[in-house]
Amino acid sequence: MAGLLNHFKDHLNLVRVKQWYKNLVVFLPIFFVGHLLIGNELYLTFLGFLSLSLVSSVNYIINDIIDLKADRLHPEKKSRPLATNKISRTWAIILSFLLLIISFTLSWSLGVFFFYSVIGLFILSQLYSFFFKNIIFVDILTIAVLFVIRAVSGAYIINVKISPWLILCPFFLSLFLSIGKRHSDLNLLKENAFLTRKVLKDYNSELTSSLMTISTTLLIISYALYSFLSDHQNLIYTLPFALFVIFRYFYLINSKSIIARHPEKIIKDKNMIIGIILWILVTALSIYF
């Protein structure tokens, strides 16, 4: 029984379930247009989240297969299921193919434009894995575009107009997070930073600090303008909570917190969680009441 449980955990690690949170942005359209309480649309959006998560898992598996030899020499990645031979390369290929079929089939059932979004996400992710991740600036811009694709795809599912803010806010948020991660890698890993990402040999702390300031400013301006120009006038009351969350994360980056390198561990920061919950609650009150 223990062996079966460990094998299941290895598969969860292989498909990176912990990284599925990135696909939660697909819920942004249904939440901000005020349709969250419409059961059918919420159900369809959840299916969209599942489709995006599965295709993301395929991308992670393919990336692990490509970097298998390098991962076995990496201080952190050497414990991954493929690197330790807990899961065979052949089975990983078969599993990725099966997950891709399920994701594409599911996305097709949610509409042709969402289907194209998932295909675009898959293709761009592969271009990132093979080429773009090693090119300075192109790496973080590609991640930001992938973030926008996830967000926009949610609008296709429920057939609502794509707002410019649905593009700008997720784009600058992703830039802020990805630049913050690179800044943290440089500060925490020092001269060994390039071992985790080759592109880090082209970045330096001064550059990432400046880029972080720029992306943070653009994110705040975009969200502030959205809150003031939105049809939901009470959204301006969410601004202090949004600023707290942004400032708190900025603080975590500069205090060399592990959360900046691994955003999925954000649950460990009580202040951040309280800030996010309050922002969601005030936003929901502004839109739905």
N, C-alpha and C positions, 0 to 999 in steps of 0.2 A: 504493500500500500504506500509506504514511504517513497519507494522507488518511482511509483506511478505519479505521485504528487510532485516529486522533484522534476520528472520528465515534463509534466504540465507546466511547471514554473519556467523550465528552460525554453519552452515554446512561447510563453508570455514574454520572456526576455528577448527572444528572437524577433518577434513581431513588434516589440517596443510599445506595449500597451500603455506604458507610462507617458509616452509621447502623444497619445491620442488627444490630449487636452488642447493641442494646437488647432484641432478641427472644430472646437467649440465655437469658433467665429462664424460658422455656418448658421448659428442661431441668431446672429446679430440682426439680420433683416426682419425676421418674424417678431423679434422682441421690440425693435424700435418702431415698427409700423403699427404696433398694437394688436397683433394677431396671435399672441402667445396662448391665449385662452381658447383659440379655435382648434378643437381636438384634431380634426383631420389634417390641418396644416402642420400642427406640432408633430404628429405622427410621421408625416412625409419628411419633415425636416430632420427628425431623428434617423430615418432611413438614409437620408443624405449624409448625415454625420457618420453613420456606419460605413457607407460606401467610401467616403473620403478617408476614414481611418484604415480601412482595408488596403486601399491603394497606397497609403502612406507606409503601411507595414511591408508591402511588396518592395517599395523603394528602399526601406531599411535593410531588408534581406539581401537584395541585389547589391547594395553598397557593402554589406558584410562579406559577401562572396568575392567581390572585387578586391577588397582590402584584407583578405584573409591572412596572407603572409605578413603584412605589416602589423595587423592587429595582434598577432602572436608575439610580437616584439614590443608591443605597446604596454606601458605600465598599468593603464586602466582598462584597455580594451581586450587584454589577453584572457580575461575571465569570461568573455562572451561565449555563448553556446557553440558557435561554429569554431571559434579559435581553440576551444578546449576539446573539440570532437564529441561533445555531448549530443550534438545533432549533426548528421552527416551532410556534406555539401550536396549530394544527390537529392536527399529528402528536402533540403532547403529550396532547391530549384523547383521541385514538384509542388511544394507548398506555396511558393510565390506564384506559380502559374495558376493554381487553384484559387487563391485569394484574388488574383487579378480578374479571373473569369467572373467570380461572384461580384466583385466590385463593379465591373463594367455592366453586368446584367442588371444589377440593382440600380445603377445610375441611369441606364436606358429606360427603366420603368418610371423614372422620375422626370422624364422630359429630355428632349434632344439637346437643349442648351446646357442642362446640367451634365449630361453625358459628355458633351464637348469639353466642359470645364474639368471633368475628372480625367479625360484623356490629356488635356493640356497640362494638368497638374502632374500627371505621370511622366509625360515627355520632358517637361521643364525640369522636373526633379532628377531625371536621368542625365540631362545635360549638366545640371549642377554637380552631380556625383562624378561624372567623367571629366568635366572641363572647368566649369565656372567656379567651383569651390576653391580653386587654387589661384584665382586671379583677384588681386586686390580691388576692392570696391564692387566689382561684378558679383562677388560672393554675397555680400550683404544686400545688394539691390535685388538679386535673384530671390533670396529668401523673402524679401518684402513683397515681391510680385506674387510669389506662391501664397503668401498670407492673404493677399487681396483676392486671388482666385478662389480661395476657400470662402471668403466672406461674400463675394459676388454670387457664387454658386447658390447660396441660400436664397437669394432674391429670385433666381430662376426657378427654384422649386415651388415657390408660392406665387409666382407670376406678379411680382411687384416691381415698380420702377427702381432702377439702380441710381441711388443718390450719389452725388460727387463725394459726400462725406463718408459713404460706405467704402470708397476707394482711398481717400486721403487719410482718414484716421487709422485704419488697419495698416496702411503702408508705413506711416511714420511710427506707429507703435512697434511694428516689426523691426524697423530700422533701429529704434531705441533699444530694443531687447537684444538684437544680434550684435550691435556695436558694444553694448554693455557686457555681453558675454566675451567678446574678444578682448575688451579692456581688462576684464577680470582674469582671463587666461594669461595675459601678459604680466599682470601684477602678481598673480599667485604662483605661476609656474616659472617665471623669470626666463632664464636662458633655455629652459627645456620646453617653452611654450610651442615652438614649431614642431615638436614631436607629436602634439595632439592635432594640430592643423598646420599644414605646410605654408598656408598663406600668411600665417602669423610672422613669418620671417620678414615680410614686407610692411607689417604694421609696427607701430611703436606706441608707447603709453601716451605721449604728447598728442599724436595724431588721433588716437581713439578717444582721448579726453575731449578734444575739440569737436570731433564728429558727434560725440554723445551730447554735448551742449547744443549743437545745431539741431540734432534729431529731437531732443527734448523740447526745444523751443517750438519747432514746427508742429510737434504733436499737441502741445498745449494750445497754440494758436488755432489749429484745426478744430480741436474739440470745443474750444471757447466759442469760435464762430458758429459751429454747428448748434451749440446749446442756445445761442442768442437768435439764430436765424431759423431754428426749427419751428414747425407748426405747434409743437408742444412747448409753450412759453415757460412752463415751470421747470424745464430742464436746466435753466440757469442756476437753480438751487443745487444741482449735482456737481457744479464746478469745484467747490471746495473739497469735496470728497475725491473727485478725480485727481485734483492737484495733490492731495495728501498721498494717494496711491503712487503717483508718478514720483513725487519727492522721496517717498519712503524707498522705492526701488532704486532711485538714484543714490540714496544714502547707502543701501546695501551693496551696491556696486563699488562705491568708494571706500567702504569699510572692509572690503575684501571678503565679503560673505560668500560662502559656497553656493548660496541661492542664485547668485548672479551667473554662475557657471552652469547650474542645474535648476532652471526655473520651476521644474516640476516639484521641487522641494520647498516651494513657497509656503506650503501649508505649515511649515515649521516656524514661520514668523507670525506671531500672534497679531501684531499691529497691522501687518499687511492684510491678513485675513479679515480682521475687523473692518478695515478701510474698504476692502472690496465688497464685503457684505452690505455695508452701509450705502455704498455707491449704488449697488444693484437695487436695494430697497427704495432709496430715494428716486432713482430713475424709474422704477416700476410705478411708484406713486404718482410721479409726474406724467407718465404716459397713460396709465390705466384708470386713474381716479380724478 
